[in-house]
Amino acid sequence: MFAFHELSSRVSRDHQISTTIGDMSPRFRRSASPTVWPNRTTYDYGNYSLDMFSDMDEELDGICTSLYVLLDFFHVYYIPAIILLGLVGNLLSCVVFLKTHLKLRSSSYYLAALATADFGFLMSLLLVWLNSTVGWKVFNNDGWCETLVYVSAVCSSLSVWLIVAFTVERFIAVQYPLHRPHMCTVARAKTIILVLTIFALASHSYSFVTAGVVKNPDGYEVCDLRIEYLETMRIISIIDSIASLIVPLVLIIVMNTMIMRNLLKFGRRFNQEPGYTANCANREKADINLNQIPVSFLQ
């Protein structure tokens, strides 16, 4: 929540940086002007002359200008390119996972839901970028402000827990392969996705109250956190960090570590036992031959 507000605030202030940097240079020059220090070359502070301080000011001014040009390039070209690429990629992922033979796998529904959540977050980010760069005043309007903050919070939280759910399924497939067919089903995957979606929608409904269009110190109306809910949002931010960052991170690390341990154990057993490969091959042949026997002979 705070991260999205900070992003929107930074985006809205990007076009004010140039004027600020432009004002820095005259102030630097005025601070080192002869009217302030008439004998510039006669004063010394720490073995540095005032001429050297003036050169440092000019060098700092050039660095700030170059930094602004670089940030402006990223803001104008890099961010929309990444957003559009992500939108197309997530849309194609949904089509592949839901419209091909992959739809028979339960893991495909987790990945399709993850692509949908990322698509929603990128759309809200695109509207923020259009608001600050193109001048399409959507994000700073009542109704749109609360909705975009709410959608971004829901999508970011939901994407994290969808990754956790997908990791749990991979953990079950590796740790308990015999239980996977009746535990990791398509119906169960749809149920888990629905539960996670409902929980994310309900847990971030506070965004319609805490966010809104407020006036910044410059007198412009921007979408930001309402000042009267600042203390409340600090507590919510701590809880959200634990629920959407720390807990999922710990679960993902633990399960991936156990998956890696099981795969390494299987690899060592595969390399150390010479007859293990032959037994697997004979077992597969036996299964094939058993499937080829007519049913009448087995009765």
N, C-alpha and C positions, 0 to 999 in steps of 0.2 A: 504493500500500500504506500509506504513512505517512499520506496524506490520509484514508483510510477509518478508520484507527485514531484519528486526531485527531478525526474527526467523531463516532465512537462515544463517545470520551472526553468530548467537549463535551456530547453529548446526555445522557450519564449524569450529568453534573454540573449540568445545567440547574436541577434542583429543589433543589440545594444553594445556589444563588445568593441565594435569598430570605432564608434564614437568615443568610447572610453579610452581606447588606446590612442586615438587621435588627440585627445585632450591631454594625455600623459606627456607627450613630447614638449608642448609649450610650457607645461608646469616645470618639467625638468630644466628647460632652458632658462625659465625665469628664476628658478632657485639658484642657478649658477651664473646669473647675469651680473654685469659690472655694478649695477645699482645696489646690489646686496653686498658684494665683496669687491670694493674698488681695486684692491691690490691682489688680484687673483694669484699671480705668480709668486708672491712674497709669503703667503700663508702656507703652512705645512701641517699635516695631521697624520701621525703614524708613518712618516717618510713617504707620504703620498701627496702630490700637489693637487690643487683644485682642478687643474687641466686634466689630470688623470681621472678624477671623479666625473668630470664632464664627459670624457670619452666613454667611461663606464655607463653613464646614463644613456648616451646615444646607442651604445651597443645593446643595452637592455631594451631600449625602444625598438631596435631592429629585430631582436629575438621575439619580443611580444607581437610585433607585426607579422613575422613569419609564422609564429604559432597560430595566430588568428587566421591567416590564409589557409593553413593546413586544416584547422578545425572547420572552417567554412567549407572547404572542399569535401571533407568527410560528411558534413551535414547535408550538403546540397546533392551530392552524387552517390557516396558510398552507402549511406543509410537507406535511401529508397531502392538502390540496387539490391541490397541484402533483403529488404522487405519483399520486393517483387519476386525475387528468386525463391524465398521461403514460401510465399503464397502458392506459386506454381508447383513447387516440389511437394508441399503438403497436400495439395489438391490431387496431384497424380498419385500420391501414396494411398489416399482414400480410394481412388478408383481401382488401383491394383489389388488392394487388400479385400475389397468388398465386391468386386465384379469379376474376379477370376477364380480359379480353383483354390486359391489361398483362403477363400472364405470358409472352407471346411475346417480350418484350423482355428482353435480358440485364441492363439497368440495374435492372429491377424486382426482380431477385433480390438485388442488392446492397442496395437500399433495404429489402427485406423482412428480410434478415439484420441490417441496422442497427437496424431496429425491434425485432427479437428480442433483440439485445444490450442495447438500452436498456431493454426490458421486464424482463430479468433483473436489471439493476442497480437499477431502481426497486423490484423486489420485495425485494431484499436491504435496501435503504434503508427500506422499509416495515416490515420485521421489526425493524430497529433502533429505529424510532420507536415501534412497539408495545411493545418491551421497556422503553423509558424512560418512556412516557406512560401506557399502559394497564396496565402491570405484567405483561404476557405475557412471562415470563422464558424467552426462547428464545436470544437473542443471547449471553447470558452463560453458556451451558451448553457443556460439552465436546462436541465433534463439530459442533454448530451454529455455534459460534464460528469454527472453522477453515473450515467449508464456506462460510459467508457471506462471510468475508474473501476466500476463493479465488474465489467466483463474482463478487464485485464487481470484483476485480482483472482477471479474465479478460474480463468484459463491457466494462469501461472501455477496456482495451487493444484489444480486438477492434473496438469501435465506431470508434476512431480509424483503424485500418488499413482498415476497410471504406470509410470516407470517402475515404481515399487511393486505394483500388482503383476506386471510382466516379469519382473525378476523373481517373484515368488513362484510363478508358474515354471520358469526355467529351473529354479531350485528343486521343485518337486519332481520335474522330469529327470534330473540328474541324481538326486538323492533317493527318490523312491520311484524308480521307473515302472514297477509293477502296478503302482497305484495311479499312475498318470492317466490311463484311459478313462477311468470313471471319476477322477477328481478334476482334471483339466478339460472340461467340456465347453462347447460353444454356448449352451444355455447358461452355465455358471459364469462364463466370462461376461455375457450380456448383463447378468444380474449384478455382478461386482461393478461393472462400469456405471450402471444406473444408480447404485447406492453411492458410489464416489461422486457422481455428478450432483445428486440431490444434496449430499452433505456439503459440497463446495458451494453450491448456490445458496444454501441456508446460512453457512458460516460467514459469508462475506456480504450479507445483506446490510450490514452496518454502513457500507459505503454510500448508500443513498442519504444517510444522515450526516456523516462526518465530512463528506466532500461537497463542494459547492463553488459557485462563482463568487469570488471575493476581490476586493480592490487591493492591489499591491502598493508599496510606498510611492510608486510613480503615478498612481491614480488610475492605472489600467485595470480592467476587470479580467481576471484570470481564474482558471479552474485550479483550486488548491484546497488544502485542509482548512476547515473552519477553526478559527483560533479558540473557540470555546470548547472544542473537543480535543485540545492538544494533549492534556494529561491522560484522557481516556485512550487516545491513539497510541501513546507510549506503552501502555499496558497491553493493548491489542497487538502492537508490533512485536513485543517480546513473546507473547503467546504464539503469534503467527510464525515467528522465526523458529521457535521450537518445533511447531507442528509441521511446517512446510520446508524446513531446512535440516535441523539437527536430527530429528527422529528418522526421516527418510534416508538421510545420508548414512546413519549408523546401520539401518536395516539393509541398505544396498551393499555397503562394504562387507557386512557379516555374511550375507548370502552369497555374494560373489567370491568371497574368500573360501567358503565351504564348497562352492562349485569348482573352483580351481583346485582345491585339495583333492576332491574326488576324481577329477580328470587326471591329475598327476598320479594318483594312486592307480588308476586304471592303466595309464601309460606304462608305469613300472611293471605291473603285473603282465601286461601284454608283451613286454620285452624280456622279462626274466623267465617266463614259462614257455618252453619251446612247443609243448603240445597244446597250448591254449588256442592258438590260431587254428590248428588242425581240428580240435574239438568243436570250435565254432563253425568251421566249414562242414564237418560231418553232421553237426546238429541241423544246419540249414538244409543239407541234402536230405536228411531224414524227414524234416518237416515237409519238404517239397514232395518226396516220395509218398509220404502219408496223405498229403492232399490229393495225390493222383490216384489213390486206391478207390475203387468204386464203393459207394456206401453199402451195397449189398454184402460185400465181403467183411465189413466191419460190424455188421449186425449179427 
